[in-house]
């Protein structure tokens, strides 16, 4: 039988043991720490590995994508092996990945440790974690537990930029990953205090075909979006490996991914019809509150991670701040997100969940508009801080409610799958946020730079043509000094060099504003999908 909506609670606990929440909250902290810490270290990673922003964008995206690709499988493995055992296995894999990342000599090893092993470990830990919260707490205590988890996620986002900036500036970004190994050891020592969920029937079997179809489908969709800045969305660029029918490869890769996801849903339905265990019961998606909660989590992470990828580019490569200064400038969003998340359980007792989430999305929209007004060659310190603080309030209001909505929408037998769906939505949103807003920014940078140069009377038509040819495969997001050096190396005179640098800076600002504008539009669109959220949980 597929999982269904939960019955009313049949009893309450006379007292609550909060120690399991400490272990689970610390695990949540570790899962978000390096993701937020490394966003402020992008330019340092580029220098350390002698690579490009686009490559580091791909590494960050792949980390989120691996989680999204295997989160459903991680949730099912939790049902098969038990949630606590799966939680422990995932933590061990995550720690191994962190250790490899801390010692990584090349981008390839960095990708193996951070993107792949840490991603696989998190895909086991996170669905088990939310199911363990639901199994260890009931009623009002569960609301508090989910609000704390949301608040701790906000704390990880708060500490991450500061800690990452400090470590990167004073020592090395590698310290972050070494520290995670220590934190995982502490969590493992506390795990025996976490009560495992009691079995609700026979252990299901893992659907290997479903795993491949879902992982490949999600992977190809995100890959297509990620590579769109290099391949082109429709009109092919020079880096497009092939040009089917004269078009870019991008729409074909995305279409293939969508086709595999359709095949996944058909395969799941067939397994259910023949009495075999699917990777996920599609009937879950017919539960309106759960479906709305998943869309909300997807939207929140798409917007947040897209902005968190975009803003450090502005602060470091336009304004010229170092990693620590960038972390300090991003601190307001982290603090207010933590506070708003922590206040969520109290707010849900006074206001409908739907209203709180809508207020969060509306606040996020206002924040992106405020941020747009601060993207200038000179940083408006006060305006930027207030804008980031408002963004944190919006994100925190959303985060405080949706985890409980998803888990409270199903009964005990469905919590593993619901957890898998929950974090699939979150990490798919994160990966698409970095890929989509990153692609919008990088594509916009190339287009705006070429347009600026071609229309600049200070630059000869011959030089403008040379710039157009040189940027045929795209322009990387770099500090203006690198553009100045490249122009000087090409033998251009001082006046032409100054004009090109000025045009590039203007293109950077325009591209960043386009990315933030896209985030604002996405938050408005997401409001349309909140009507199925419950009034209370």
N, C-alpha and C positions, 0 to 999 in steps of 0.2 A: 504494500500500500504506500502511496506517496505521502510525504509529510503534509500536514494541513495546518490551518490556523489553530492556535492554542485554545484549550478550554480555559475557563476561569480558574484562578488559583484556588487550590483546595485547602491551603493552610498557610500559616505564617511561622516564622522562627522566633523563638523567644529572645535570642541574642544572636549577634552577628560577629563572626571571627573575621577581622579585616586583614589578617596576615597574608592569606592567599592573594589578596588584592595588591599587596606590596610587590610580590614576585611578578604578578601579571602586569602591573603598571610599569615595573622596571623593564620588562621585556618590550612593552610598547615604546618606552623611551629609547631603548637601543635600536629598535627597528626604524625610528625616524631620525635618529641622531646624525648618522653620516650623510643621509640624504640632504638634510638642511645644512650641515656643516660644510659639505663640499661645494655647495652652490657659490659660497664666497671665495672659494679657492680655484675657480675656473681658470683665471689667468695664470696662476702659479702652476697648475697642472699642465697648461699649454707650454709653459717655459720648461718645466722639469722633463717632460717627455718629448720636447721639440716637435709639437704637433699643432693642431688648429682647434679653434672653438667648436667647429663642426664635429670634429672627432670626439671631443669631450662631451658635446651634446649627445652624441650617439651612445657613449658609455653610460651616461646618466639615464637616457631613455631606455637602454637595454636592461638596466637594473630594475626599473619599474615594470618593463615589459615581461621579463622573466617571471616576476611575481604574478602579473596578470595572467600569463599563459598557463601557469601551473597552480593557481590558487584553487580552482575547482578540484583538481586532483589532490591537492593538499587537504582540502576539506573532507574528501572521500577517504583518504588514507587515515584521517583522524577517526572516522566511523569504523574503519577496519581494525586498526591497531589499538584504538583508545586515544582519547584526546590528550591525556597527560603524557603518554609514551611518545606520541607524535610531536608534542610540544618540546620534549627533551631532545629527540632526534634532530628536529629542526634547529634547535639552539646549537647543537654540536656542529652541524654543517655550517651554520652561520659563523661560528667562531673560527672554524678552519678557513673560511673565505676571508674573514677579517685579518687573520694572521698572514695569509698569502698577499693580501692587498697592502698591508703594512710594509712588506718586503719587496713589492713589485718593482722590477728593474725596467720594464717596458709596458707600453699600452696594452699589449696582448695579455700579459700576466695580470695587469690591473683589471682588465675586462673579465678574466677568468675568476679572480678572487672576489671582486666587488659585484660585477653585473650578474655573473652566473651562479657562483656558489652562495653568495649572500642572498641573491634573489630566490634560489631554490630553498634555502633555509627559512627565509621569511614566509615563503608559500606554505610551509608546513606549520610554522609557529602561529601566524596570525589567525587563521580559521580556528585552530585549536584554542587559542587564547580567548576569543569571543565566546566560544561554546563553554569553556571552563568558567568564565564569568557568569554566564547564565546558569550553570550548574552549581555554582558556589553561593549564589545570592538570589534572593527572591523579593518580590514586591518593591517597597520603597528602597530597600538596600540595593537592589539591582539598578534602580534608577541612579542612585548615588555612584555605584561602581562604574556604570557606563559614562557618567559625567566626569568622574575622576580620570578614566582612561582617555576621554577627549581632552581633559585638561592637561594630562601628562604628555599627550601628543603635542599639545600647544607648548608645553614646557620644553620638549625636545626641539621643537622648532625655534623656541626662544634661546635656548642654550647653544644650539647648533651653530648659528652664525657667529656668536661671540667666541665660543670655544674653538671653532674652526679657524676663525680669523686670528685669534691669539696664537694658536698652535702653528698656523701657517706662517705668520709674520715673525714670531720669536724663535720657533724651532722648525717643525715640519708637519705637514698635513698627515703624515704617517702615524703620528702619535694618536690621532683620533681612532684609527682602526686597532692599534695595539691596546688602547684603553677599552675598546669594546670586548676584546677577548677577556679582560679582567671582569667586566660587568657580567658577561655571560656566565663566568664561573660562579659569581655570587648568586645569580638567578638559579642556576642548577642546584646550588646548595640549599636554596629555599623551596624548591619545587615539591619535596615530600609533604609540605604543608598544604599544598593545593589538592583538594578532593577531586578525584576523577569522576566524570559523569558515569552513572550506572548504565550498563548495556540495555537497550530497549528491544532487543530481539537478536536474531542471528546476524553475524557480521556480514556485510555486503561484499561483493566481489568488485575488484577494480576494472573499470571499462577502459581497456588499453586503446581501442580504436577511437573512442570518444576523446581520450586524452590527446591523441595525436591530432585529431581534427580540430579540436578547440584551440590547442596551442598553436598549430600552424595557421589557422584562420586569423586569430588575434595578432599573431606575429606579422603576418603579411600586411594586414591593414595598417598597423603602426609603422612598419617598414616603408610602405608606400608614402605615408604622410611625412615621415622623417626625411626621406630622400627627395621629396618634392622640390626642395630648394636647390638641389644639385641636378636633378633630372628634368625639372620643369613640371608644372601641373598638367598641362595639355600640350603646349608647344615644346618640343624637346630641346634641351640644352646640350652642350658639348659632352657633358659627363653621363648622359643617358646611355647605358651600355648597348641597347638596341632601340629602334624606333618603329614599333609595329604600325603599319599603315601610315607612317609619317608622323605618328603621335609619340609623346613621351611615354616611358614605361610606367610612370606613376599610376594612371587610372587602371591599367591592366593588373598591376600588382594588388591594388586595393580591391578590384573586382574579384580577383582570384581568392583573396582572403575572405571576402563576403560570401563567395560561393562555398568555401569550405565551412564557414559558420552555418550556412543553410544546411549543408550536408550533415553537420553535427546535430542540429535540431531534429532532422529526419531520422538520424541514427538513434538518437535518444528515444524518440517516439516508438521506433521499431523495437528497441530493447524492452521498453515498458509493455508493449503489446504482447511480446513473447514471454513475459514473466521474468526477464533477466534484469539485473541491477544496472540502471543507467548511471552515468557520471553525475548527473543532476536531474532531479525530477522536474520536468518542465511545468508541472502543475503549480510549483512554487511561484512561478512568474505570473500566475493568474490571481494571486493574492494581492489585491490592489495596494494596501499599505506597504507591503514588502517591495513591490515593484517601484513605488514612488520613492521609498527610502533608498533603493539602489541607484535610481536616477539622480537623486540628490547628492549621494556620496560621490558618484562619478563626476557630477558637475563641480562640486566643491574642490576636488583634487585637480581637475583639469584647469580650473581658473587659478588656484593657489600655486601649483607647481609651474604653470606657465609664467605667472608673474614672478615667482622666485627664480626662474631662469633668466628672465628679461631684466629685472632691476639690477642684479650685480653687473651685467654688461654695461649698463649706464653708469653705475657708480665707479667701476674700475677702469673701463676702457674709454669712457667719455670724460668723466670728472677727474679720474686719475687717482682714486683712493686705493689704499692697499687692502688686504683681506680683513685685517682687524678693524680698520675704519669702516669698511663695508658692513661687517657684522654689527657694529655699533649703530650705524644708520638704519639697519633693518630691525633693530631691537623693538621699536614701538609695536610693530605688527605682532611680534611674538608675545610680548607682555599682554597686550589686550586680547589676543586670541586665547591665551591661558586663562585670563580672568573671566572672559565671556563663557568659555567652556565650563569652568568650575562653577559658574553661577547658573548653569543650565538646569540642574535638577530643581532648584528653587523656582525658576521661571516657569517650568513645565507644570508646577502645581498651581500657578495663577493664570497662565495663558495657554491656549490650545497649541499643540505641537506645530500644527500647520502654520499658525500665525507667527510663531518664533522663527521657523525656517524661512518663511516669506520675508520677514523683517531682516533676516541675515542676508538673503539674496539682494534685497533692495539696498541695504547698507553697502554691500560689496559693489554694486553698480555705482553708487555715489563715490565710493573710494577710488574706483578706476578713473572716473571723471576728474577727481581731485588730483590724482597722480599725473594725468595727462597735462594738467596745468603747470606741473613742476618740472617737466622734462625740458630743460634749457641748458645752454652751454655752461652756465654758472648755477650751482646747486642752491635752491631756496631751502635752507636748512629747516626752518620752522614749518613751512608749507609741506615739505616732504615728510617730516615726522608726523604731522597731523594726518596726512593722507594714509600713511602706513598704519597708524593707530586705528583709523576708521576701518581699514581693510581687515585688521585683526578682529575687530568686534564682529563684523559680518561673518567671517570664517568661523569664529568661535561659537556664535549662535547656531550655525548650521551643524557644526561638529558635535555639539552637546546633545543633540536630539536623535540623530539618524541611526546611530548604532543600536540604541534601545528599540527604535521603531522596527528595524530589521529583525532582531532576535526575538522580540515580543510578538512578531507576526506569525511565528510558527511554534509548534509544540516541540517537546524535547527531542524527538526522533529526527526533526528537520534542522536542528541548530548547526550541525556540522556542514551541511550543504548550504544553509543560509550564510554561515560564516565565509564559506568559499565564495559565494556570490557577492557578499559584501566587500571583501577585499579584492575580488576580481574587478568590481566596479571602481573601487578606489584607485587601484594601481593602473588599470586601463586609463582612467582619467588622468593620473599623474604622467604616464608615458605619452599619452596623446597631448597633454598640456605642454610638455617640453617639446615634443615633436611638432605639434601644430603651431604654437606661438613662436617657437624657434624658427620654423620654416617661414612663417609670415614675416618675421623680423629680417631674416637673412635674404629672402626673396625681395622684400621691400627695400633693403639696403642696396642691392645690386641695381634694381630698377631706378631708384631715386638717384643714385650716384651717376649712372649713365645719363639720365635725363638732365641732371644738374650740369654735368660737364659739357654735354652737347649744346646746351642753351646759354653757356657762359661766354660772353663776348671777350673775356680776357684769355680764353684758351683757343688756339687755332684749330681749324677743322681737321688738320692732319693729326694733331695730338688727340683730339676728341675721338677720331676714328681708331687710333691706336688703343685708347682706353676702352672703347667698345669691344675691340677684339680681345684684349687682355682679360676683360671681365665676362667673356662669353660663357664660362662655366661657373660664374658666381664670384662674389666678393666675400672674403672672410671679415668677421667683425674684429678689428684690431685697434690699438691706440693710434691716434693721428700721427704720432712720431714715426711709425712704421711706413705710413703712406708718404710722409715727407722724405724719408730715406730712400724709398723705392723710386720716387720721382727724381731725386737728385742722382741716383745711380743710373737712371735712364738718360741723364744729360740734359734735363730740362732746366731752363733758366729760373731765377728766383721768383719772378712775378708769376710765371706759370705754375710753379710748385706751390706757392702760397694759395693760388686760386683752386688748385686741385684739392689741397688739404681742407680748405674752407668748404668746398662742395661735398667732400666726404663727410665732414662733421655734420653738415646740414642733413645729409642723407641718413646718417646714424640716428639723429634726433627724429626725423620723419619716420624711419622704420620702427623705432621703439614706440612712438606714439601710435602707430598702426597696430602693433601687437597689443598694447594696452586697450585700444579701442575695441579690438576683437574680443578681449576678455570681458569688457563691459557689455557688449552685445550678447555674449554667451550667458552672462548672468541674468540678463533680461529674458532671454529665451527660456531659461530654466524655470522661471516663475510659472510658466504654462503647465509644468509637469508636477505641481505641488498640490493639486486639488484632491488627489487620492490619499494624501497624508492624513493620519487620524487626528482627532481632536486631542486625545489623550492615550497614553499607553501604561 
